[in-house]
Amino acid sequence: MTNKVSLQNIKLTTCTVKELEIVKKYIIEFQLDNRNLNFQLFTLVKYFEKIIGFARIVNHSSCTEICTLGVDEAYRNQGIAKFLIHHICKTITNPIYVVTIEPHIFRSSHFKIVTDMPHDLIAKLNYCTNELPVPQQYVAMMYIG
């Protein structure tokens, strides 16, 4: 069942230690990268104070990575992930990358699939492929604005 939301009624916030516990449950459910979780790296999407989406922003020496992005299943296909991605991309000046099995979500936000990427992303791609097996293929994507 999908819960309809108005993007006017969602807000982006930083994450607290307590809220990270809620996010961790989603991370387990969605089988996302759960390494080195730090509440300070997460941006949350809230709808009337309920966490309905999140993304972790990890700064590497050569780039910034959007990772561990998820939206509550009841709120998907309403532009919430795109809204979050656009916000993140507007606030970061480093090259931005993502490793994903859902490239269509990022294509509409001006990302393209790349094979030439920073070392940190090669390591992330290898980790995901080897430790988070799914039927879909992982790809690395770069924000091209």
PEQUILIN-V869465 format. One line per field, one symbol per residue. ss: DSSP state (@ for helix, = for strand, . for the rest). burial: b if it has 24 or more other C-alpha atoms within 12 Angstrom, else e. A space follows every 50 residues. Layout:
ss->???
burial->???
This chain:
ss->......@@@=====..@@@@@@@@@@@@@@........@@@======..= =========....========.@@@....@@@@@@@@@@@@....===== ..@@@@@...====....@@@@@@@@@@@@@.......=====..
burial->eeeeeeeeebbbbbbeeebbeebbebbeeeebbbeeebbebbbbbbbeee bbbbbbbbeeeeebbbbbbbbbeebeeebbbbbbbbebbeeeeebbbbbb bbbebbbebebbbbeebbebbeebbeebeeebeeeeebbbbbbee
